């Protein structure tokens, strides 16, 4: 009887671990999608900077693009860390 209870407990723990792993993978996928979206926004800002009518506008758009790129990098790092932690 003790072996049966131990086997049931072990099975339950394994299924719980698998569930957490699947959730972590879903979270990572969402995080990567967010990072991709932020990267696209950074690219759009860079394109807008190239077409800016003044140097000040170009500098402001390049700065915004760099900030967006850093946010994309942070989002990607956070998504990668999601599966590393779980």
MDTraj code that builds the backbone (N, CA, C; nanometers):
import mdtraj as md
import numpy as np

residues = "UNK UNK UNK UNK UNK UNK UNK UNK UNK UNK UNK UNK UNK UNK UNK UNK UNK UNK UNK UNK UNK UNK UNK UNK UNK UNK UNK UNK UNK UNK UNK UNK UNK UNK UNK UNK UNK UNK UNK UNK UNK UNK UNK UNK UNK UNK UNK UNK UNK UNK UNK UNK UNK UNK UNK UNK UNK UNK UNK UNK UNK UNK UNK UNK UNK UNK UNK UNK UNK UNK UNK UNK UNK UNK UNK UNK UNK UNK UNK UNK UNK UNK UNK UNK UNK UNK".split()
xyz = np.array([
    [0.0822, -0.1191, 0.0000],
    [0.0000, 0.0000, 0.0000],
    [0.0866, 0.1254, 0.0000],
    [0.1980, 0.1224, 0.0739],
    [0.2862, 0.2379, 0.0778],
    [0.3459, 0.2650, -0.0601],
    [0.3799, 0.1591, -0.1324],
    [0.4365, 0.1758, -0.2662],
    [0.3341, 0.2377, -0.3605],
    [0.2086, 0.1969, -0.3447],
    [0.1028, 0.2520, -0.4285],
    [0.0865, 0.4014, -0.4023],
    [0.0829, 0.4411, -0.2764],
    [0.0677, 0.5822, -0.2398],
    [0.1886, 0.6613, -0.2910],
    [0.3070, 0.6048, -0.2778],
    [0.4273, 0.6709, -0.3260],
    [0.4232, 0.6871, -0.4778],
    [0.3769, 0.5841, -0.5478],
    [0.3674, 0.5912, -0.6939],
    [0.2652, 0.6969, -0.7370],
    [0.1523, 0.7040, -0.6685],
    [0.0502, 0.8035, -0.7010],
    [0.1040, 0.9443, -0.6738],
    [0.1727, 0.9622, -0.5637],
    [0.2297, 1.0930, -0.5304],
    [0.3344, 1.1341, -0.6335],
    [0.4189, 1.0415, -0.6729],
    [0.5219, 1.0717, -0.7729],
    [0.4589, 1.1082, -0.9066],
    [0.3555, 1.0369, -0.9453],
    [0.2860, 1.0665, -1.0703],
    [0.2237, 1.2060, -1.0659],
    [0.1650, 1.2383, -0.9545],
    [0.1055, 1.3709, -0.9383],
    [0.2093, 1.4811, -0.9473],
    [0.3242, 1.4607, -0.8853],
    [0.4298, 1.5607, -0.8909],
    [0.4847, 1.5759, -1.0330],
    [0.4988, 1.4661, -1.1035],
    [0.5468, 1.4730, -1.2417],
    [0.4489, 1.5462, -1.3318],
    [0.3210, 1.5205, -1.3134],
    [0.2217, 1.5895, -1.3965],
    [0.2175, 1.7378, -1.3629],
    [0.2373, 1.7718, -1.2372],
    [0.2418, 1.9126, -1.1972],
    [0.3628, 1.9806, -1.2590],
    [0.4763, 1.9144, -1.2584],
    [0.5971, 1.9704, -1.3198],
    [0.5776, 1.9913, -1.4693],
    [0.5139, 1.8968, -1.5345],
    [0.4885, 1.9098, -1.6783],
    [0.3940, 2.0257, -1.7054],
    [0.2969, 2.0441, -1.6219],
    [0.2019, 2.1545, -1.6380],
    [0.2733, 2.2880, -1.6253],
    [0.3597, 2.3014, -1.5248],
    [0.4354, 2.4250, -1.5063],
    [0.5267, 2.4503, -1.6245],
    [0.5843, 2.3448, -1.6798],
    [0.6725, 2.3588, -1.7945],
    [0.5958, 2.4098, -1.9156],
    [0.4770, 2.3560, -1.9384],
    [0.3952, 2.4015, -2.0505],
    [0.3555, 2.5475, -2.0331],
    [0.3216, 2.5862, -1.9120],
    [0.2853, 2.7258, -1.8853],
    [0.4057, 2.8159, -1.9093],
    [0.5221, 2.7734, -1.8672],
    [0.6432, 2.8525, -1.8884],
    [0.6713, 2.8688, -2.0375],
    [0.6491, 2.7635, -2.1139],
    [0.6706, 2.7724, -2.2584],
    [0.5706, 2.8680, -2.3231],
    [0.4459, 2.8647, -2.2771],
    [0.3464, 2.9590, -2.3294],
    [0.3851, 3.1027, -2.2932],
    [0.4310, 3.1224, -2.1704],
    [0.4734, 3.2557, -2.1272],
    [0.5917, 3.3042, -2.2103],
    [0.6827, 3.2124, -2.2404],
    [0.7980, 3.2494, -2.3216],
    [0.7534, 3.2893, -2.4625],
    [0.6590, 3.2157, -2.5175],
    [0.6096, 3.2476, -2.6520],
    [0.5446, 3.3860, -2.6546],
    [0.4679, 3.4174, -2.5518],
    [0.4052, 3.5499, -2.5434],
    [0.5135, 3.6576, -2.5293],
    [0.6109, 3.6314, -2.4448],
    [0.7201, 3.7277, -2.4268],
    [0.7974, 3.7519, -2.5554],
    [0.8202, 3.6466, -2.6318],
    [0.8903, 3.6616, -2.7591],
    [0.8053, 3.7398, -2.8593],
    [0.6750, 3.7195, -2.8564],
    [0.5861, 3.7953, -2.9450],
    [0.5898, 3.9438, -2.9092],
    [0.5918, 3.9742, -2.7803],
    [0.6014, 4.1132, -2.7359],
    [0.7344, 4.1728, -2.7820],
    [0.8427, 4.0963, -2.7654],
    [0.9747, 4.1440, -2.8083],
    [0.9775, 4.1696, -2.9588],
    [0.9168, 4.0813, -3.0369],
    [0.9116, 4.1006, -3.1820],
    [0.8338, 4.2269, -3.2179],
    [0.7235, 4.2501, -3.1469],
    [0.6433, 4.3702, -3.1719],
    [0.7230, 4.4960, -3.1389],
    [0.7925, 4.4941, -3.0267],
    [0.8738, 4.6100, -2.9887],
    [0.9864, 4.6337, -3.0892],
    [1.0448, 4.5255, -3.1390],
    [1.1509, 4.5378, -3.2388],
    [1.0963, 4.6002, -3.3675],
    [0.9774, 4.5605, -3.4073],
    [0.9151, 4.6184, -3.5265],
    [0.8901, 4.7679, -3.5067],
    [0.8478, 4.8053, -3.3866],
    [0.8265, 4.9474, -3.3580],
    [0.9583, 5.0242, -3.3640],
    [1.0645, 4.9629, -3.3121],
    [1.1964, 5.0263, -3.3179],
    [1.2405, 5.0451, -3.4629],
    [1.2176, 4.9457, -3.5462],
    [1.2518, 4.9556, -3.6882],
    [1.1725, 5.0673, -3.7556],
    [1.0442, 5.0782, -3.7231],
    [0.9606, 5.1845, -3.7801],
    [1.0102, 5.3225, -3.7378],
    [1.0512, 5.3353, -3.6128],
    [1.1042, 5.4630, -3.5656],
    [1.2349, 5.4975, -3.6365],
    [1.3173, 5.3972, -3.6607],
    [1.4435, 5.4188, -3.7326],
    [1.4158, 5.4650, -3.8753],
    [1.3182, 5.4033, -3.9394],
    [1.2800, 5.4448, -4.0750],
    [1.2278, 5.5882, -4.0750],
    [1.1500, 5.6216, -3.9730],
    [1.0968, 5.7571, -3.9633],
    [1.2096, 5.8576, -3.9399],
    [1.3110, 5.8172, -3.8644],
    [1.4250, 5.9055, -3.8389],
    [1.4986, 5.9383, -3.9688],
    [1.5103, 5.8383, -4.0546],
    [1.5788, 5.8603, -4.1823],
    [1.5033, 5.9603, -4.2702],
    [1.3725, 5.9690, -4.2524],
    [1.2909, 6.0594, -4.3335],
    [1.2545, 6.1879, -4.2593],
    [1.3153, 6.2094, -4.1439],
    [1.2804, 6.3265, -4.0628],
    [1.3207, 6.4554, -4.1346],
    [1.2391, 6.5590, -4.1207],
    [1.2674, 6.6839, -4.1922],
    [1.3798, 6.7681, -4.1289],
    [1.4040, 6.7486, -3.9987],
    [1.5086, 6.8271, -3.9320],
    [1.6026, 6.7344, -3.8556],
    [1.7200, 6.7884, -3.8232],
    [1.8171, 6.7099, -3.7463],
    [1.7645, 6.6795, -3.6063],
    [1.6937, 6.7753, -3.5473],
    [1.6385, 6.7531, -3.4130],
    [1.5345, 6.6415, -3.4145],
    [1.4501, 6.6422, -3.5151],
    [1.3487, 6.5372, -3.5265],
    [1.4153, 6.4018, -3.5504],
    [1.5189, 6.4017, -3.6331],
    [1.5913, 6.2774, -3.6596],
    [1.6551, 6.2229, -3.5319],
    [1.7185, 6.3114, -3.4549],
    [1.7824, 6.2690, -3.3302],
    [1.6796, 6.2160, -3.2306],
    [1.5662, 6.2830, -3.2218],
    [1.4610, 6.2387, -3.1291],
    [1.4077, 6.1014, -3.1692],
    [1.3865, 6.0812, -3.2984],
    [1.3349, 5.9518, -3.3456],
    [1.4383, 5.8408, -3.3289],
    [1.5661, 5.8719, -3.3515],
    [1.6707, 5.7715, -3.3302],
    [1.6787, 5.7331, -3.1830],
    [1.6654, 5.8329, -3.0953],
    [1.6665, 5.8062, -2.9510],
    [1.5479, 5.7177, -2.9129],
    [1.4315, 5.7494, -2.9665],
    [1.3127, 5.6676, -2.9383],
    [1.3317, 5.5257, -2.9906],
    [1.3934, 5.5138, -3.1075],
    [1.4191, 5.3818, -3.1656],
    [1.5132, 5.3000, -3.0766],
    [1.6189, 5.3650, -3.0284],
    [1.7136, 5.2955, -2.9399],
    [1.6458, 5.2515, -2.8101],
    [1.5611, 5.3380, -2.7548],
    [1.4877, 5.3014, -2.6330],
    [1.3948, 5.1829, -2.6574],
    [1.3286, 5.1841, -2.7717],
    [1.2380, 5.0739, -2.8053],
    [1.3173, 4.9449, -2.8244],
    [1.4356, 4.9561, -2.8850],
    [1.5217, 4.8387, -2.9031],
    [1.5622, 4.7804, -2.7676],
    [1.5951, 4.8670, -2.6721],
    [1.6313, 4.8187, -2.5383],
    [1.5129, 4.7492, -2.4718],
    [1.3935, 4.8037, -2.4906],
    [1.2737, 4.7382, -2.4358],
    [1.2528, 4.6018, -2.5000],
    [1.2770, 4.5931, -2.6300],
    [1.2639, 4.4642, -2.6997],
    [1.3651, 4.3638, -2.6453],
    [1.4872, 4.4089, -2.6254],
    [1.5908, 4.3206, -2.5707],
    [1.5540, 4.2733, -2.4302],
    [1.5031, 4.3656, -2.3487],
    [1.4622, 4.3288, -2.2125],
    [1.3464, 4.2301, -2.2138],
    [1.2514, 4.2514, -2.3038],
    [1.1375, 4.1594, -2.3128],
    [1.1838, 4.0205, -2.3564],
    [1.2768, 4.0168, -2.4501],
    [1.3285, 3.8873, -2.4952],
    [1.4062, 3.8167, -2.3839],
    [1.4865, 3.8923, -2.3102],
    [1.5597, 3.8344, -2.1975],
    [1.4644, 3.7818, -2.0918],
    [1.3583, 3.8560, -2.0630],
    [1.2602, 3.8119, -1.9642],
    [1.1898, 3.6850, -2.0112],
    [1.1606, 3.6774, -2.1389],
    [1.0951, 3.5576, -2.1933],
    [1.1889, 3.4377, -2.1826],
    [1.3166, 3.4585, -2.2118],
    [1.4130, 3.3490, -2.2001],
    [1.4289, 3.3045, -2.0562],
    [1.4275, 3.3998, -1.9641],
    [1.4423, 3.3672, -1.8224],
    [1.3211, 3.2922, -1.7688],
    [1.2056, 3.3097, -1.8301],
    [1.0823, 3.2414, -1.7852],
    [1.1010, 3.0909, -1.7876],
    [1.1586, 3.0388, -1.8950],
    [1.1760, 2.8935, -1.9023],
    [1.2986, 2.8486, -1.8243],
    [1.3966, 2.9371, -1.8085],
    [1.5149, 2.9003, -1.7307],
    [1.4812, 2.8830, -1.5839],
    [1.3901, 2.9676, -1.5324],
    [1.3522, 2.9624, -1.3921],
    [1.2642, 2.8410, -1.3647],
    [1.1697, 2.8152, -1.4568],
    [1.0782, 2.7036, -1.4365],
    [1.1389, 2.5822, -1.4944],
])
top = md.Topology()
chain = top.add_chain()
for i, resn in enumerate(residues, 1):
    res = top.add_residue(resn, chain, resSeq=i)
    for name in ("N", "CA", "C"):
        top.add_atom(name, md.element.get_by_symbol(name[0]), res)
traj = md.Trajectory(xyz[None], top)
